[in-house]
Structures are given as C-alpha cells and as structure tokens.
Amino acid sequence: MKKLITGTILGLVTLAPLQSFAQERQFSGNGQAACLTEDLLDQLISAAVDSDERAMNYLLSNGCTIPKAGIPVSILDRTWTGTTKVRAYIGDQAIELWTVNEALTD
C-alpha cells in the first residue's frame, strides 16, 4: 500500500511540471465560425463559398456561431481537411464544437 501511494505521488509530482508547459489555446475572434457538428460546419463553409447569405444566416441561428476572442479551448480532434473539434469553456460550462484551424490561437 505504501508503495502504491508513493508511486502515485511520484507520478503526480513528475507530471505536474509538464502541465505548465502546455499552451492554452483559445478562439482568436477573427470571425471564423464554430458549429455543433462537423456537418453543420461543412454546410456553413459551403454556403460562404457560394455566397449564400440565406443559408449562412440560417446556420448561424441553428447550430453555428461566431465565437468571441479569448474563449479557452481544448483540442479534441483534428482532420486532414483543416477542421478541429474543440471543447470550449465558458465559466464552469463546456461545449464541444467544430471549427477551422484558423479560428484558434497558436
């Protein structure tokens, strides 16, 4: 039992400094959208490419948003197409969203 506790404490002490090196990512506030699903984000990107203002307005009212700068996020997944799944934190609440890589700080 004593070895288990010692090992756990040693593990926490060893990993704790690594957390301070982790860079916090956040939304950059550059006007890039975030959506509840990857499909909604794809639809919004297609609507923007096609200059379909009606579709963009609909999607921005139904599952997509333009996040403000400074909202902290954790990266959950990245795709080869340039989209990223994030968990965004606002106070003690969190929501998972899909966005483009350019919407996040480095």
SEKE-809767 format. One record per residue: x, y negated, z negated of N, C-alpha, C, O in turn. Coordinates in steps of 0.05 Angstrom, whole numbers, padded with zeros to 5 digits, always signed. Atoms other than C-alpha are relative to their C-alpha. Example, Ala and Ser with C-alpha at 12.3 -4.5 7.8 and 13.67 -1.06 7.14 Angstrom:
# residues 2
+00018+00024+00000+00246+00090-00156+00018-00024+00000+00039-00024-00013 -00016+00024+00001+00273+00021-00143-00015-00022-00014-00005-00044-00018 
# end
This chain:
# residues 106
+00016+00024+00000+00000+00000+00000+00017-00025+00000+00012-00045+00014 -00018+00023+00002+00057-00047-00018+00013-00006+00027+00017-00029+00035 -00013+00003-00026+00090-00034+00050-00020-00012+00020-00012-00029+00036 +00021+00011-00018+00024-00049+00086-00003-00030-00004-00004-00045+00015 +00003+00029+00006+00016-00116+00051+00025-00015+00008+00023-00037+00020 -00025+00013-00008+00089-00134+00061+00002-00002+00030+00010-00023+00041 +00000+00001-00029+00084-00116+00135-00019-00020+00011-00013-00034+00031 +00020+00019-00009+00021-00157+00144+00010-00029-00005+00008-00045+00013 -00010+00027+00006+00052-00218+00110+00023-00006+00019+00025-00029+00029 -00023+00005-00018+00116-00210+00151-00010-00006+00028+00001-00023+00042 +00011+00005-00026+00075-00206+00214-00012-00027+00003-00008-00041+00023 +00012+00027-00001+00036-00269+00198+00022-00022-00001+00019-00042+00013 -00022+00020+00002+00100-00307+00179+00015-00001+00027+00023-00022+00036 -00015-00001-00026+00133-00284+00244-00017-00013+00022-00005-00027+00039 +00017+00010-00021+00073-00303+00288-00008-00029-00004-00014-00043+00015 +00010+00027+00005+00055-00369+00254+00016-00021+00015+00004-00039+00026 -00014+00020-00015+00112-00409+00285-00007+00000+00030-00005-00021+00043 +00007-00001-00028+00092-00385+00354-00025-00016+00007-00027-00026+00029 +00025+00015-00005+00024-00417+00347+00005-00029+00004-00009-00043+00019 -00005+00028-00002+00055-00485+00340+00011-00007+00028+00010-00030+00036 -00010+00004-00027+00087-00477+00409-00022+00001+00021-00018-00008+00044 +00022-00002-00019+00020-00463+00442-00010-00028+00007-00016-00044-00011 +00009+00026-00008-00001-00522+00483-00030+00000+00002-00042+00017+00015 +00029+00001-00001-00073-00543+00474-00008-00012+00027+00001-00034+00034 +00011+00010-00026-00109-00551+00540-00026-00015-00006-00039-00009-00026 +00026+00014+00003-00168-00598+00549-00009-00009+00027+00006-00010+00046 +00011+00011-00025-00213-00626+00602+00014-00027+00004+00017-00043-00015 -00015+00025-00006-00177-00684+00637-00019-00023+00005-00011-00046+00004 +00019+00022-00004-00241-00724+00651+00003-00013+00027-00003-00036+00031 -00005+00011-00027-00224-00732+00725-00024+00003+00019-00021+00000+00043 +00024-00002-00017-00295-00720+00750-00005+00028+00011-00025+00032+00025 +00004-00028-00009-00287-00645+00763-00021+00013-00018-00023+00008-00042 +00022-00012+00014-00347-00603+00744+00007+00025-00015+00029+00037-00011 -00001-00025+00014-00356-00544+00697-00028+00012+00000-00048-00003-00003 +00026-00013-00002-00413-00493+00703-00001+00025-00018+00020+00036-00026 +00005-00023+00017-00443-00437+00661+00010+00026+00013+00018+00044-00002 -00009-00024-00014-00426-00385+00714+00018-00007+00023+00018-00029+00033 -00017+00004-00023-00375-00376+00769-00016-00005+00025-00009-00020+00042 +00018+00003-00023-00432-00370+00819-00010-00029+00002-00011-00041+00024 +00009+00027-00001-00460-00438+00799+00022-00019+00008+00018-00038+00023 -00022+00017-00008-00391-00469+00805+00005+00002+00030+00010-00018+00043 -00004-00004-00029-00383-00439+00875-00022-00015+00016-00016-00027+00036 +00022+00014-00013-00452-00467+00894+00005-00030+00000+00001-00044+00020 -00005+00028+00002-00432-00536+00869+00023-00009+00018+00022-00030+00031 -00022+00006-00018-00366-00535+00906-00009+00000+00029-00002-00018+00045 +00011-00001-00027-00402-00514+00970-00017-00024+00006-00016-00036+00028 +00017+00024-00004-00453-00570+00961+00017-00025+00003+00010-00042+00019 -00018+00024-00002-00397-00621+00951+00014+00000+00027+00016-00021+00040 -00013-00002-00027-00361-00596+01014-00019-00008+00022-00012-00021+00041 +00021+00006-00020-00426-00601+01053-00013-00028-00004-00031-00035+00011 +00012+00026+00007-00442-00669+01022-00030+00002-00004-00046-00016+00003 +00028-00005+00006-00509-00640+00999-00007-00012-00027-00006+00002-00047 +00004+00015+00025-00527-00692+00947-00024+00012-00016-00023+00012-00041 +00023-00011+00015-00594-00660+00930+00008+00025-00015+00000+00029-00038 -00010-00024+00013-00561-00593+00915+00018-00007-00024+00016+00006-00045 -00019+00008+00021-00506-00627+00874-00016-00010-00024-00010-00003-00047 +00016+00011+00022-00557-00666+00832-00016+00022-00014-00018+00022-00038 +00015-00022+00013-00599-00603+00821+00019+00017-00018+00012+00022-00041 -00019-00016+00015-00538-00563+00798+00011-00014-00024+00014-00002-00045 -00010+00016+00023-00513-00619+00753-00022-00003-00022-00016-00011-00044 +00021+00000+00019-00581-00616+00719-00008+00028-00009-00025+00031-00027 +00009-00027+00005-00586-00540+00717+00024+00019-00001+00028+00036+00016 -00022-00019+00005-00523-00505+00691+00028-00011+00005+00047+00003-00001 -00026+00012-00004-00467-00552+00711+00001-00028-00013-00019-00040-00018 -00004+00026+00013-00438-00615+00680+00027-00011+00008+00044+00003+00019 -00026+00012-00004-00380-00664+00687+00011-00006-00029+00002-00025-00042 -00010+00003+00028-00341-00656+00621+00016-00026-00004+00030-00036+00014 -00015+00024+00008-00312-00717+00586+00029+00008-00006+00035+00031-00013 -00028-00004+00006-00237-00724+00577+00004+00007-00030-00010-00004-00047 -00007-00005+00028-00207-00694+00514-00014+00024-00013-00007+00031-00035 +00014-00023+00011-00254-00635+00503+00020+00024+00000+00028+00032+00022 -00019-00022+00001-00207-00579+00479-00012+00026+00011-00036+00032+00008 +00009-00026-00011-00210-00511+00514+00021+00021-00005+00044+00016-00010 -00018-00024-00001-00181-00441+00511-00004+00012+00027-00027+00015+00036 +00002-00014-00026-00166-00407+00577-00007+00029-00005+00007+00043-00020 +00009-00028+00003-00203-00341+00582+00007+00017+00024+00013+00041+00021 -00005-00015-00024-00192-00321+00654+00007-00020+00023-00002-00043+00022 -00007+00016-00024-00162-00348+00719-00004+00018+00024+00001+00042+00023 +00003-00015-00025-00177-00327+00790+00020-00010+00021+00032-00031+00018 -00019+00007-00021-00134-00328+00852-00012-00023+00018+00003-00035+00033 +00012+00021-00016-00184-00378+00883+00003-00027-00013-00006-00047-00001 -00004+00026+00012-00166-00433+00834-00021-00007-00021-00022-00030-00030 +00019+00006+00021-00223-00427+00784+00009+00012-00026+00025+00032-00026 -00008-00008+00027-00215-00418+00710-00024+00002-00018-00041-00015-00019 +00021-00003+00020-00261-00391+00656+00012-00010-00027+00034-00002-00035 -00010+00011+00024-00253-00431+00592-00021+00002-00022-00045+00005-00017 +00018+00004+00023-00283-00435+00522+00005-00028-00009+00027-00035-00018 -00002+00028+00008-00297-00508+00507-00010-00003-00028-00031+00009-00035 +00007+00003+00028-00300-00531+00435-00010-00029-00005+00004-00048+00002 +00011+00026+00008-00344-00588+00410-00009+00002-00029-00029+00015-00035 +00005-00004+00029-00342-00594+00335+00004+00029-00007+00024+00041-00001 -00002-00028+00007-00356-00525+00307-00016+00018+00020-00020+00041+00014 +00014-00015-00020-00393-00503+00370+00019+00006+00024+00038-00009+00028 -00016-00007-00024-00364-00469+00432-00018+00010+00022-00040+00021+00017 +00015-00010-00023-00389-00454+00502+00020+00009+00021+00041-00003+00025 -00017-00009-00021-00359-00414+00558-00009-00011+00027-00032-00011+00033 +00005+00013-00025-00354-00449+00625+00020+00008+00021+00042+00017+00015 -00018-00003-00023-00324-00441+00694+00006-00027+00011-00012-00044+00014 -00008+00025-00011-00285-00498+00724+00023+00005+00019+00032+00027+00023 -00023-00002-00017-00229-00513+00773+00025-00007-00016+00024-00022-00036 -00025+00005+00015-00156-00514+00750+00006-00030-00003+00017-00039-00023 -00006+00028+00001-00151-00588+00767-00016-00016-00021-00008-00038-00028 +00016+00013+00021-00203-00605+00714+00013+00001-00027+00004-00012-00046 -00013-00004+00026-00155-00585+00658+00027-00014+00000+00041-00017+00020 -00027+00011+00004-00093-00619+00630+00020+00023+00001+00013+00046-00002 -00022-00020-00001-00026-00583+00637+00008+00009-00027+00026+00026-00029 
# end
